[in-house]
Amino acid sequence: MEQFSKWVEIASGYVWGYFLMFMIVGTGLWLTYKMRLVQVRFFSHAWSLITGKWEKPDDKGEITHFQALSTALAATVGTGNIAGVATAIASGGPGAVFWMWVSAFIGMCTKFTCCLLALKYRTVDSDGEVAGGPMYYLRDGLKMPKLGMLFAIFAFIASFGIGNMVQANSVVAPLHAYLTESGLAEAPVRNGLDMVKLAIGIIIAILVGVVILGGIKRIASFADKVVPLMAFGYVAASLYILFVQRENLLPAIKMIFGAAFGIREAAGGMLGFGVAQAMRWGIARGLFSNEAGLGSAPIAHAAAKTSEPVREGMVALLEPFIDTIVICTMTALVIITSGYFDPANATLFAGLKGAELTAAAFRHNVAWGHHVVSIGLIFFTFSTMVGWSYYGDRSVRYMFDANPKRAKRAVFAYRLIYVLLIPIGAAVPLELIWNLSDIANGLMAFPNLIALICLSGVAAEMLRDYEARYPKMRPTS
């Protein structure tokens, strides 16, 4: 088993290697060209769409533009915003932050195209229930149902790892540490299971179950309240910390741009990271954080209540901006302004990585800073579990699409299993599960990118049609 785990870890490294990054970034650049910088030209319009002013109550769909955005962000905003950013900075230097921004800017157009196509090729059954995403535009747009099935299988596998068990393990960690360190609970281990973690996992499973067993409407209702709250809270706390360290803010920004283009003096000479390292880690962590190109977010956006697919694409392009350019930047600036690249603090941050590094940086700036990270992890990972459950259940729906009754039973069974696996994920080590689901998550990108490239002409034509009609359009309220 140990040898198998090593092979899986190696395979994960290959899947998430330079080729996948090249494919995602290359596709994003192509789409940015085809859509003529839609992420810039319609950025302000995208914000107006989530206010509800453009919605029509008789349009098909199940949730509002804002709820679709919140649901997708619930699944996207997670450990990558806290641990992933720290890893990028520790491995690629401060210049990695700049390349995270670049990946997010390109990813905005990729998300636009994905979600536009998801609306165009979605299905709506007699009960008004919506199903959509890459599997449907692969099947109905490209006439490649087998490739659509392959995507659905990868998304199904990834949902149990990245969306479920791994997230459960992450959300339990800060709670478990607090309970045991404060003496509020002991940590008995029985048959290899940590009973405190198992108990916390059962509570989380019940909470997740209450949300997801109600389907997309209840998930969206949860997301449109929790996601803005958790994002605003994290950003507000980060801004306060940056205000405390305001004298370090301008030097930190100079360091980011200097290191991004290889000006060694700007990095203080601490590690001497080159442009290649900064690009590699910045783009990789940026893509991991905002998931642009992987094809998960279109599944949530397909449920939006609109007759204009282009509009939902514009709403979706806000995701990488909020996730990476706003939230990830907060994490990055707090780490850099903490003095992480100051040789005088080498001992303070020695050996720290991931969420531990972020927590140390927040605590170094203000005494209560590490609590921001702990609370952020709890909310971010819990929301990811809720959001990813929908991606998995729509994938199951696609697998049984030929038989609607069987599809409904399969989706209900999937939701139950999803909930039951949460306590297990909370209580046991998950290195193998993480790597297997990481592979499946990465493999989702390949069929999705094929569809985006082949259907880019369709998306561009729909955008041109919308642009031609846009001057005559008026909000509904």
C-alpha positions in Angstrom: 0.0 0.0 0.0 2.9 2.4 0.8 4.4 1.7 -2.6 1.0 2.3 -4.3 0.6 5.6 -2.4 4.0 6.7 -3.8 3.0 5.8 -7.3 -0.2 7.7 -7.0 1.7 10.7 -5.6 4.0 10.6 -8.6 1.1 10.3 -11.0 -0.6 13.3 -9.3 2.6 15.3 -10.0 2.5 14.4 -13.7 -1.2 15.3 -14.1 -0.7 18.6 -12.4 2.6 19.3 -14.2 3.7 21.8 -16.8 1.6 20.3 -19.6 -1.7 20.8 -17.8 -0.7 24.4 -16.8 0.3 25.1 -20.4 -3.1 23.7 -21.7 -5.1 25.8 -19.2 -3.2 29.0 -19.7 -3.0 28.5 -23.5 -6.7 27.9 -23.7 -7.4 30.9 -21.5 -5.2 33.1 -23.7 -7.0 31.8 -26.9 -10.4 32.5 -25.3 -9.3 36.0 -24.2 -8.4 36.7 -27.8 -11.6 35.2 -29.2 -13.9 37.0 -26.7 -11.9 40.2 -27.2 -11.1 40.8 -23.5 -14.6 40.3 -22.3 -13.4 40.3 -18.7 -12.4 43.9 -19.1 -15.1 45.2 -21.4 -18.0 43.8 -19.4 -16.6 43.8 -15.9 -18.9 46.5 -14.6 -21.9 44.9 -16.3 -21.1 41.6 -14.5 -21.4 43.3 -11.1 -24.8 44.9 -12.1 -26.1 41.4 -13.1 -25.8 40.0 -9.5 -27.9 42.8 -8.1 -31.0 41.1 -9.6 -31.9 44.1 -11.8 -31.7 42.1 -15.0 -33.7 39.0 -13.8 -37.1 37.9 -15.1 -39.2 35.7 -12.8 -40.5 33.6 -15.7 -37.1 32.6 -17.0 -36.2 28.9 -16.7 -33.8 27.9 -13.9 -33.7 27.3 -10.2 -31.5 30.0 -8.6 -30.6 33.6 -9.1 -27.4 35.0 -10.7 -26.1 35.9 -7.2 -26.9 32.4 -5.8 -25.2 30.7 -8.7 -22.1 32.9 -8.1 -22.2 32.2 -4.4 -22.6 28.4 -4.9 -19.7 28.3 -7.2 -17.6 30.4 -4.9 -18.6 28.1 -2.0 -16.9 25.2 -3.8 -14.0 27.3 -5.0 -12.9 29.4 -2.0 -11.2 26.9 0.3 -7.8 25.8 1.6 -6.1 27.1 -1.6 -6.8 30.6 -0.5 -5.0 30.1 2.8 -2.6 27.1 2.5 -2.1 27.3 -1.3 -1.0 30.9 -1.3 1.5 30.3 1.5 2.9 27.3 -0.5 3.2 29.5 -3.6 5.1 32.2 -1.7 7.3 29.8 0.2 8.3 27.8 -3.0 8.2 30.5 -5.7 9.0 33.7 -3.8 6.9 36.9 -3.6 6.9 37.1 -7.4 4.5 34.1 -7.4 1.7 36.5 -6.3 2.0 38.5 -9.5 1.6 35.3 -11.6 -1.4 34.3 -9.5 -3.0 37.5 -10.7 -2.1 36.8 -14.3 -3.7 33.3 -14.0 -6.8 34.8 -12.5 -7.1 37.4 -15.2 -6.9 34.8 -17.9 -9.1 32.5 -15.9 -11.9 35.1 -15.9 -12.4 34.6 -19.6 -12.2 30.8 -19.3 -14.9 30.9 -16.6 -17.0 33.1 -18.8 -16.8 30.7 -21.7 -17.4 27.6 -19.6 -20.5 28.9 -17.9 -22.0 30.5 -21.1 -21.8 27.0 -22.7 -23.2 25.4 -19.6 -26.4 27.5 -19.9 -26.7 27.0 -23.6 -26.6 23.2 -23.4 -28.2 22.6 -20.1 -31.3 20.4 -19.7 -34.5 21.2 -17.7 -36.8 18.3 -16.8 -40.6 18.4 -16.4 -40.2 19.3 -12.7 -38.0 22.3 -13.6 -34.9 20.7 -12.2 -31.8 21.7 -14.1 -28.7 19.8 -15.1 -25.7 21.2 -16.9 -22.0 21.5 -17.2 -19.1 20.2 -19.3 -20.6 16.7 -19.7 -23.7 18.2 -21.4 -21.9 20.6 -23.7 -19.5 17.7 -24.6 -22.5 15.5 -25.3 -24.9 18.0 -27.0 -22.4 20.6 -28.3 -19.6 18.4 -29.6 -21.6 15.2 -29.9 -19.1 13.3 -27.8 -21.2 11.6 -25.0 -18.4 9.2 -24.1 -16.1 12.2 -23.3 -18.9 13.7 -21.4 -19.2 10.5 -19.4 -15.5 10.5 -18.7 -15.7 14.0 -17.3 -18.6 13.0 -15.1 -16.7 10.0 -13.7 -13.7 12.2 -12.9 -15.9 14.8 -11.2 -17.7 12.1 -9.3 -14.4 10.7 -7.9 -13.0 14.2 -7.2 -16.1 15.1 -5.2 -15.5 12.5 -2.6 -11.9 13.5 -2.1 -11.3 17.2 -2.8 -15.0 18.1 -2.0 -15.7 15.8 0.9 -13.2 13.7 2.9 -10.1 15.9 2.5 -12.2 19.0 3.3 -13.6 17.3 6.4 -10.1 16.5 7.5 -9.1 20.1 7.1 -12.1 21.6 8.8 -11.7 19.3 11.8 -8.0 20.1 12.3 -8.4 23.6 13.9 -11.4 22.5 15.9 -9.6 19.5 17.2 -6.5 21.4 18.1 -8.6 24.0 20.0 -10.6 21.4 22.0 -7.6 19.3 23.0 -5.2 22.2 23.7 -7.8 23.9 25.9 -8.5 20.7 27.8 -12.2 20.7 26.8 -11.8 17.3 25.3 -9.4 14.4 25.4 -8.1 12.7 22.3 -8.7 8.9 22.7 -7.8 6.7 19.7 -9.7 3.5 19.1 -8.9 1.1 16.3 -6.9 3.9 14.6 -9.7 6.5 14.8 -9.4 9.7 16.8 -12.7 9.7 18.6 -12.8 13.6 19.1 -12.3 14.0 15.3 -14.9 11.4 14.6 -17.4 13.2 16.9 -16.7 16.5 15.2 -17.0 14.8 11.8 -20.5 13.4 12.7 -21.7 16.9 13.7 -20.3 18.4 10.4 -22.0 15.5 8.5 -25.3 16.3 10.0 -25.0 20.0 9.2 -23.9 19.3 5.6 -26.7 16.8 5.2 -29.3 19.3 6.3 -28.1 21.6 3.5 -27.4 19.3 0.6 -30.3 16.9 0.9 -32.5 19.8 0.0 -30.9 20.1 -3.5 -29.6 23.1 -5.3 -32.2 25.6 -4.0 -31.2 24.9 -0.4 -27.5 24.8 -1.2 -27.8 28.2 -3.0 -29.8 29.6 -0.1 -27.0 28.6 2.2 -24.3 29.9 -0.1 -25.8 33.3 -0.7 -25.7 34.0 3.0 -22.6 32.3 4.2 -20.2 33.0 1.3 -20.5 36.8 1.4 -20.2 36.7 5.2 -17.0 34.5 5.2 -15.4 36.4 2.3 -16.1 39.8 3.8 -15.0 38.7 7.3 -11.7 37.3 6.0 -11.0 40.4 3.9 -11.9 42.8 6.6 -9.6 41.1 9.2 -6.8 41.0 6.6 -7.3 44.7 5.8 -7.1 45.6 9.5 -3.8 43.6 9.8 -2.4 45.3 6.7 -3.4 48.7 8.2 -1.4 47.7 11.4 1.6 46.9 9.1 1.0 49.7 6.6 4.6 50.8 6.6 5.5 47.4 5.1 2.7 47.5 2.5 4.4 49.5 -0.3 7.7 47.6 0.1 5.7 44.3 -0.2 4.1 45.4 -3.4 7.4 46.4 -4.8 8.8 43.1 -3.8 6.0 41.2 -5.6 6.6 43.1 -8.9 10.3 43.0 -8.6 10.6 39.3 -8.0 8.0 38.5 -10.7 10.4 39.9 -13.3 13.6 38.5 -11.8 15.0 41.7 -10.1 16.9 39.8 -7.4 17.4 42.8 -5.2 13.7 43.3 -4.9 13.4 39.9 -3.1 16.0 41.0 -0.6 18.4 38.2 -1.7 16.9 35.8 0.8 16.4 32.8 -1.5 17.0 34.3 -5.0 14.0 32.8 -6.7 14.0 33.1 -10.5 11.2 34.1 -12.8 10.6 30.4 -13.7 10.0 29.4 -10.1 7.7 32.4 -9.5 5.7 31.7 -12.7 5.4 28.0 -12.0 4.2 28.3 -8.4 2.1 31.4 -9.0 0.2 30.0 -12.0 -0.2 26.5 -10.4 -1.5 27.8 -7.1 -3.7 30.4 -8.8 -5.3 27.7 -11.0 -5.7 25.4 -8.1 -7.4 28.1 -6.1 -9.9 29.5 -8.7 -10.3 26.2 -10.7 -10.6 28.0 -14.0 -10.6 25.5 -16.8 -11.3 22.4 -14.7 -15.0 22.6 -15.5 -16.5 22.4 -12.0 -18.1 25.9 -11.7 -20.3 25.6 -14.9 -22.2 22.8 -13.1 -23.5 25.3 -10.5 -24.0 28.2 -13.0 -26.1 26.0 -15.3 -28.9 26.2 -12.7 -29.2 30.0 -13.0 -32.5 31.5 -13.8 -31.9 33.3 -17.0 -32.7 33.1 -20.8 -29.4 34.8 -21.6 -26.5 32.4 -21.3 -24.0 35.2 -22.0 -25.2 37.0 -18.8 -24.4 33.9 -16.6 -21.0 33.8 -18.3 -20.4 37.4 -17.2 -21.4 36.6 -13.7 -19.0 33.7 -13.6 -16.0 35.8 -14.7 -16.2 37.5 -11.3 -15.2 34.2 -9.5 -11.4 34.3 -10.3 -11.4 38.0 -9.5 -13.0 37.5 -6.0 -11.2 34.2 -5.3 -7.7 35.0 -6.4 -7.3 38.7 -7.0 -9.1 39.7 -3.8 -9.0 36.9 -1.2 -5.7 35.3 -2.2 -4.1 38.7 -2.4 -5.1 39.4 1.2 -3.4 36.2 2.4 -0.3 37.0 0.3 0.1 40.6 1.5 -0.3 39.6 5.2 2.4 37.0 4.8 4.9 39.3 3.0 4.3 42.3 5.3 4.9 40.1 8.3 8.5 40.0 7.4 8.7 36.5 6.1 11.4 37.5 3.6 13.4 39.4 6.3 16.5 37.3 7.3 16.0 38.5 10.8 12.8 36.4 11.0 14.3 33.3 9.6 14.0 31.4 12.9 10.4 32.7 13.5 9.1 31.1 10.2 11.6 28.2 9.9 10.1 25.0 8.6 6.6 26.4 8.3 4.5 25.8 5.2 0.9 25.9 4.1 -1.8 27.0 6.6 0.8 26.9 9.4 2.8 29.6 7.6 -0.3 31.7 7.0 -1.3 31.4 10.7 2.1 32.4 11.9 2.1 35.4 9.6 -1.3 36.6 10.8 -0.3 36.0 14.5 3.0 37.9 14.0 1.1 41.0 12.8 -1.6 40.9 15.5 -2.0 38.7 18.6 -5.3 37.2 17.5 -4.4 36.8 13.9 -4.1 33.1 13.9 -7.8 32.8 14.9 -8.7 34.5 11.6 -6.9 31.6 9.8 -8.6 28.9 11.9 -12.1 30.4 11.5 -11.4 31.0 7.8 -10.4 27.4 7.3 -13.5 26.2 9.1 -15.9 28.3 7.0 -14.0 27.9 3.7 -13.7 24.1 3.9 -17.3 23.6 5.1 -18.6 25.7 2.2 -16.5 23.7 -0.2 -18.1 20.4 1.0 -21.5 21.9 0.4 -20.6 23.3 -3.1 -18.8 20.2 -4.3 -21.7 17.9 -3.3 -23.8 19.5 -6.1 -21.0 18.9 -8.6 -21.0 15.2 -7.7 -24.7 14.8 -7.8 -25.1 16.4 -11.2 -22.3 14.1 -12.4 -24.3 11.1 -11.1 -27.4 12.5 -12.8 -25.6 12.6 -16.1 -24.4 8.9 -15.7 -28.0 7.8 -15.4 -29.6 10.4 -17.7 -31.1 7.8 -19.9 -33.5 6.7 -17.1 -34.9 9.8 -15.2 -36.4 7.7 -12.3 -33.2 5.8 -11.8 -31.2 9.0 -12.0 -33.2 10.6 -9.2 -32.7 7.5 -7.0 -29.0 7.5 -7.8 -28.6 11.2 -6.9 -30.4 10.6 -3.5 -28.1 7.7 -2.8 -25.1 9.7 -3.7 -26.1 12.5 -1.3 -26.5 10.0 1.5 -23.1 8.4 0.9 -21.5 11.8 0.6 -22.8 12.7 4.0 -21.8 9.3 5.6 -18.2 9.6 4.4 -17.6 12.9 6.1 -17.0 11.5 9.6 -14.5 8.9 8.1 -12.7 11.7 6.3 -12.5 13.7 9.5 -11.0 10.9 11.6 -8.4 9.1 9.4 -5.2 10.2 7.5 -6.0 10.9 3.8 -2.8 11.2 1.8 -3.8 8.5 -0.6 -7.4 9.8 -1.0 -6.0 13.3 -1.5 -3.7 12.2 -4.3 -6.3 10.1 -6.0 -8.9 12.8 -6.0 -6.3 15.4 -7.1 -5.6 13.2 -10.1 -9.3 13.0 -10.9 -9.7 16.8 -10.4 -6.8 17.5 -12.8 -8.1 15.0 -15.4 -11.4 16.8 -15.5 -9.6 19.7 -17.3 -8.7 17.7 -20.4 -12.1 16.9 -21.8 -13.3 20.4 -20.7 -10.5 22.2 -22.5 -11.2 20.2 -25.7 -14.8 21.4 -25.6 -13.8 25.0 -24.9 -11.4 25.1 -27.8 -13.8 23.4 -30.2 -16.9 25.4 -29.1 -15.1 28.8 -28.7 -16.6 29.9 -32.1 -20.1 29.2 -30.8 -19.4 31.2 -27.6 -17.9 34.1 -29.5 -20.9 34.3 -31.8 -23.3 34.3 -28.8 -21.2 37.1 -27.2 -21.4 39.2 -30.5 -25.1 38.7 -30.6 -25.5 39.9 -27.0 -23.3 42.9 -27.7 -25.4 43.9 -30.7 -28.6 43.8 -28.6 -27.0 45.2 -25.4 -27.5 49.0 -26.2 -31.3 48.4 -26.4 -31.6 46.4 -23.2 -32.9 47.8 -20.0 -32.9 46.3 -16.5 -36.2 44.8 -15.4 -36.2 46.7 -12.1 
